[in-house]
Structure formats: structure tokens, C-alpha cells
């Protein structure tokens, strides 16, 4: 199996953190799917390139869990209705919990990487 490009995350790593990524992007103003994908690319200099095949199922999963609320509004350019996603109160709490968990995880992983660390 080919390795991912050096400038993109491993698919399993991305899959394991996709909800955290999406909740982080959605906080603030409601956003529609392609806007979420575009912001992920822009804010990470192209590192996160969210594909439609993983983006929309993840948004649906977050909506079913009550972490985001979907609704329709007119698209900025075309005026056609698009589904936008907004963080719910429980989604905000979930985002904070996942951030703390991720920060703890990376801090502990960093301890394992220390060269010459005591056992």
C-alpha cells in the first residue's frame, strides 16, 4: 500500500480525529460542507484535504449525536439553498472535552519520545 504524501496525514490518523477537526472548524459561525473543507485546507496550508466521501458522513454522524445542528440557507454566490452546520451547546462541550483529551494524549506521547528518558 502506498504511503500518503508527506504533506498529508495518514488516513487512519485523520479518521481518528475527524470529529475534532470538524467541530473546531464549525465553532463560531455556521458553515456549509464545502466551506468547512476549504477552511480545513486554508487554515492548515493544505495539510487537511477533507474529501466529500468522509466529510458528509462525519457531519451527519455529528448531527445525529446532537453536536451540530443542520439547517438550510442560501449559498453566498448562487443563492441556491445549502445545508449549513452550527455547533450546539453539547457540541461545544464535546469540542472542549476532545481538545483536553487530545492535549493530554499528545503531552503523554511526547514523554515517550524524549531521548534518554528514564524508565
C-alpha atoms as an extended CHARMM CRD file, in Angstrom:
* protein
*
       119  EXT
         1         1  UNK       CA              0.0000000000        0.0000000000        0.0000000000  PROA      1               0.0000000000
         2         2  UNK       CA              1.4840000000        3.3900000000       -0.9450000000  PROA      2               0.0000000000
         3         3  UNK       CA              2.3920000000        5.8540000000        1.7910000000  PROA      3               0.0000000000
         4         4  UNK       CA              0.4690000000        9.1310000000        1.9700000000  PROA      4               0.0000000000
         5         5  UNK       CA              2.1520000000       12.2200000000        0.6020000000  PROA      5               0.0000000000
         6         6  UNK       CA              4.4430000000       13.7740000000        3.2320000000  PROA      6               0.0000000000
         7         7  UNK       CA              2.1860000000       16.8190000000        3.3140000000  PROA      7               0.0000000000
         8         8  UNK       CA             -0.9740000000       14.8990000000        4.2090000000  PROA      8               0.0000000000
         9         9  UNK       CA             -1.9530000000       12.9120000000        7.2990000000  PROA      9               0.0000000000
        10        10  UNK       CA             -2.2270000000        9.1480000000        7.3850000000  PROA      10              0.0000000000
        11        11  UNK       CA             -5.8430000000        8.1650000000        6.6320000000  PROA      11              0.0000000000
        12        12  UNK       CA             -6.2280000000        6.3120000000        9.9520000000  PROA      12              0.0000000000
        13        13  UNK       CA             -4.8650000000        9.2740000000       11.8790000000  PROA      13              0.0000000000
        14        14  UNK       CA             -7.2510000000       11.6190000000       10.0830000000  PROA      14              0.0000000000
        15        15  UNK       CA            -10.2060000000        9.2900000000       10.6260000000  PROA      15              0.0000000000
        16        16  UNK       CA             -9.4720000000        9.1220000000       14.3420000000  PROA      16              0.0000000000
        17        17  UNK       CA             -9.5110000000       12.9000000000       14.6970000000  PROA      17              0.0000000000
        18        18  UNK       CA            -12.0360000000       13.9520000000       12.0560000000  PROA      18              0.0000000000
        19        19  UNK       CA            -14.7540000000       14.8650000000       14.5660000000  PROA      19              0.0000000000
        20        20  UNK       CA            -12.3320000000       17.0790000000       16.4990000000  PROA      20              0.0000000000
        21        21  UNK       CA            -11.2440000000       18.7420000000       13.2440000000  PROA      21              0.0000000000
        22        22  UNK       CA            -14.8320000000       19.3730000000       12.1330000000  PROA      22              0.0000000000
        23        23  UNK       CA            -16.0440000000       20.6570000000       15.4910000000  PROA      23              0.0000000000
        24        24  UNK       CA            -13.0300000000       23.0050000000       15.6200000000  PROA      24              0.0000000000
        25        25  UNK       CA            -13.8710000000       24.4580000000       12.2000000000  PROA      25              0.0000000000
        26        26  UNK       CA            -17.6200000000       24.7220000000       12.8030000000  PROA      26              0.0000000000
        27        27  UNK       CA            -17.3240000000       26.6490000000       16.0740000000  PROA      27              0.0000000000
        28        28  UNK       CA            -18.3080000000       30.2710000000       15.6020000000  PROA      28              0.0000000000
        29        29  UNK       CA            -20.4360000000       30.9340000000       12.5360000000  PROA      29              0.0000000000
        30        30  UNK       CA            -22.4730000000       28.2140000000       10.8160000000  PROA      30              0.0000000000
        31        31  UNK       CA            -20.7080000000       26.7880000000        7.7640000000  PROA      31              0.0000000000
        32        32  UNK       CA            -21.6990000000       24.6200000000        4.8130000000  PROA      32              0.0000000000
        33        33  UNK       CA            -19.8170000000       21.4970000000        3.7750000000  PROA      33              0.0000000000
        34        34  UNK       CA            -17.5690000000       22.8670000000        1.0600000000  PROA      34              0.0000000000
        35        35  UNK       CA            -16.7910000000       25.9010000000        3.2120000000  PROA      35              0.0000000000
        36        36  UNK       CA            -15.7120000000       23.5420000000        6.0100000000  PROA      36              0.0000000000
        37        37  UNK       CA            -13.4700000000       21.6280000000        3.6020000000  PROA      37              0.0000000000
        38        38  UNK       CA            -11.9970000000       24.8480000000        2.2030000000  PROA      38              0.0000000000
        39        39  UNK       CA            -11.2730000000       26.2440000000        5.6780000000  PROA      39              0.0000000000
        40        40  UNK       CA             -9.5950000000       22.9870000000        6.6790000000  PROA      40              0.0000000000
        41        41  UNK       CA             -7.2690000000       23.3320000000        3.6890000000  PROA      41              0.0000000000
        42        42  UNK       CA             -6.6320000000       27.0550000000        4.0740000000  PROA      42              0.0000000000
        43        43  UNK       CA             -6.0720000000       27.0500000000        7.8380000000  PROA      43              0.0000000000
        44        44  UNK       CA             -3.6110000000       24.1210000000        7.6210000000  PROA      44              0.0000000000
        45        45  UNK       CA             -1.8090000000       25.1450000000        4.4150000000  PROA      45              0.0000000000
        46        46  UNK       CA             -3.3440000000       22.1870000000        2.5860000000  PROA      46              0.0000000000
        47        47  UNK       CA             -2.4820000000       19.5360000000        5.1860000000  PROA      47              0.0000000000
        48        48  UNK       CA             -6.1400000000       18.6410000000        5.7550000000  PROA      48              0.0000000000
        49        49  UNK       CA             -7.8620000000       17.9450000000        2.4530000000  PROA      49              0.0000000000
        50        50  UNK       CA            -11.2690000000       16.6670000000        3.5030000000  PROA      50              0.0000000000
        51        51  UNK       CA            -12.9470000000       14.5600000000        0.8380000000  PROA      51              0.0000000000
        52        52  UNK       CA            -16.7050000000       14.6020000000        0.3160000000  PROA      52              0.0000000000
        53        53  UNK       CA            -16.8460000000       10.8550000000        0.9810000000  PROA      53              0.0000000000
        54        54  UNK       CA            -15.6430000000       11.3400000000        4.5520000000  PROA      54              0.0000000000
        55        55  UNK       CA            -16.8480000000       14.8960000000        5.2270000000  PROA      55              0.0000000000
        56        56  UNK       CA            -20.6030000000       14.4760000000        4.8120000000  PROA      56              0.0000000000
        57        57  UNK       CA            -20.9470000000       11.1470000000        6.6480000000  PROA      57              0.0000000000
        58        58  UNK       CA            -18.9870000000       12.6660000000        9.5530000000  PROA      58              0.0000000000
        59        59  UNK       CA            -21.2200000000       15.7540000000        9.5840000000  PROA      59              0.0000000000
        60        60  UNK       CA            -24.3020000000       13.5140000000        9.5970000000  PROA      60              0.0000000000
        61        61  UNK       CA            -22.8500000000       11.4860000000       12.4810000000  PROA      61              0.0000000000
        62        62  UNK       CA            -22.1580000000       14.7010000000       14.4500000000  PROA      62              0.0000000000
        63        63  UNK       CA            -25.6740000000       15.9300000000       13.7010000000  PROA      63              0.0000000000
        64        64  UNK       CA            -27.2500000000       12.6550000000       14.8860000000  PROA      64              0.0000000000
        65        65  UNK       CA            -25.1580000000       12.8630000000       18.0750000000  PROA      65              0.0000000000
        66        66  UNK       CA            -26.5350000000       16.3670000000       18.6940000000  PROA      66              0.0000000000
        67        67  UNK       CA            -23.1400000000       18.0690000000       18.4490000000  PROA      67              0.0000000000
        68        68  UNK       CA            -24.0520000000       20.0960000000       15.3550000000  PROA      68              0.0000000000
        69        69  UNK       CA            -27.3670000000       21.3520000000       14.0250000000  PROA      69              0.0000000000
        70        70  UNK       CA            -28.0030000000       21.4150000000       10.2990000000  PROA      70              0.0000000000
        71        71  UNK       CA            -30.2740000000       23.8570000000        8.5130000000  PROA      71              0.0000000000
        72        72  UNK       CA            -30.6950000000       25.3080000000        5.0500000000  PROA      72              0.0000000000
        73        73  UNK       CA            -29.8260000000       28.8140000000        3.8960000000  PROA      73              0.0000000000
        74        74  UNK       CA            -28.9660000000       30.4860000000        0.6060000000  PROA      74              0.0000000000
        75        75  UNK       CA            -25.4500000000       29.9600000000       -0.7010000000  PROA      75              0.0000000000
        76        76  UNK       CA            -23.3830000000       33.1670000000       -0.8140000000  PROA      76              0.0000000000
        77        77  UNK       CA            -22.7100000000       33.0510000000       -4.5630000000  PROA      77              0.0000000000
        78        78  UNK       CA            -25.5140000000       31.1080000000       -6.2190000000  PROA      78              0.0000000000
        79        79  UNK       CA            -28.3580000000       31.7840000000       -3.8280000000  PROA      79              0.0000000000
        80        80  UNK       CA            -29.2710000000       28.0930000000       -4.0050000000  PROA      80              0.0000000000
        81        81  UNK       CA            -30.1120000000       26.5130000000       -0.6780000000  PROA      81              0.0000000000
        82        82  UNK       CA            -27.2050000000       24.7340000000        1.0420000000  PROA      82              0.0000000000
        83        83  UNK       CA            -27.1190000000       22.8760000000        4.3250000000  PROA      83              0.0000000000
        84        84  UNK       CA            -25.1410000000       24.7220000000        6.9650000000  PROA      84              0.0000000000
        85        85  UNK       CA            -23.8920000000       23.2870000000       10.2270000000  PROA      85              0.0000000000
        86        86  UNK       CA            -23.6820000000       25.0820000000       13.5590000000  PROA      86              0.0000000000
        87        87  UNK       CA            -22.1960000000       23.8930000000       16.8190000000  PROA      87              0.0000000000
        88        88  UNK       CA            -24.7730000000       23.1150000000       19.5080000000  PROA      88              0.0000000000
        89        89  UNK       CA            -24.2130000000       23.6830000000       23.2100000000  PROA      89              0.0000000000
        90        90  UNK       CA            -23.4520000000       19.9780000000       23.6690000000  PROA      90              0.0000000000
        91        91  UNK       CA            -21.1540000000       20.1900000000       20.6390000000  PROA      91              0.0000000000
        92        92  UNK       CA            -19.2070000000       22.9760000000       22.3320000000  PROA      92              0.0000000000
        93        93  UNK       CA            -18.8230000000       20.8330000000       25.4340000000  PROA      93              0.0000000000
        94        94  UNK       CA            -17.7700000000       17.8720000000       23.2930000000  PROA      94              0.0000000000
        95        95  UNK       CA            -15.2060000000       20.0330000000       21.4860000000  PROA      95              0.0000000000
        96        96  UNK       CA            -13.6670000000       21.1680000000       24.7640000000  PROA      96              0.0000000000
        97        97  UNK       CA            -13.5700000000       17.5930000000       26.1020000000  PROA      97              0.0000000000
        98        98  UNK       CA            -11.9380000000       16.2990000000       22.9230000000  PROA      98              0.0000000000
        99        99  UNK       CA             -9.3950000000       19.1310000000       22.9490000000  PROA      99              0.0000000000
       100       100  UNK       CA             -8.4030000000       18.3260000000       26.5240000000  PROA      100             0.0000000000
       101       101  UNK       CA             -8.1810000000       14.6240000000       25.7010000000  PROA      101             0.0000000000
       102       102  UNK       CA             -6.0330000000       15.3170000000       22.6190000000  PROA      102             0.0000000000
       103       103  UNK       CA             -3.7380000000       17.6970000000       24.5170000000  PROA      103             0.0000000000
       104       104  UNK       CA             -3.2540000000       15.1100000000       27.2590000000  PROA      104             0.0000000000
       105       105  UNK       CA             -2.6160000000       12.3910000000       24.6740000000  PROA      105             0.0000000000
       106       106  UNK       CA             -0.0110000000       14.4190000000       22.7730000000  PROA      106             0.0000000000
       107       107  UNK       CA              1.6750000000       15.5190000000       26.0080000000  PROA      107             0.0000000000
       108       108  UNK       CA              1.9770000000       11.8920000000       27.1380000000  PROA      108             0.0000000000
       109       109  UNK       CA              3.1540000000       10.7650000000       23.7140000000  PROA      109             0.0000000000
       110       110  UNK       CA              5.8160000000       13.4880000000       23.8430000000  PROA      110             0.0000000000
       111       111  UNK       CA              7.1230000000       11.9630000000       27.0540000000  PROA      111             0.0000000000
       112       112  UNK       CA              7.6130000000        8.6720000000       25.2150000000  PROA      112             0.0000000000
       113       113  UNK       CA              9.6060000000       10.4470000000       22.5080000000  PROA      113             0.0000000000
       114       114  UNK       CA             12.0670000000       12.0830000000       24.8580000000  PROA      114             0.0000000000
       115       115  UNK       CA             15.5300000000       10.8100000000       24.1260000000  PROA      115             0.0000000000
       116       116  UNK       CA             17.3580000000        9.2370000000       27.0180000000  PROA      116             0.0000000000
       117       117  UNK       CA             14.2950000000        9.3620000000       29.2530000000  PROA      117             0.0000000000
       118       118  UNK       CA             14.3080000000        7.3790000000       32.4720000000  PROA      118             0.0000000000
       119       119  UNK       CA             12.1890000000        4.2460000000       32.6340000000  PROA      119             0.0000000000
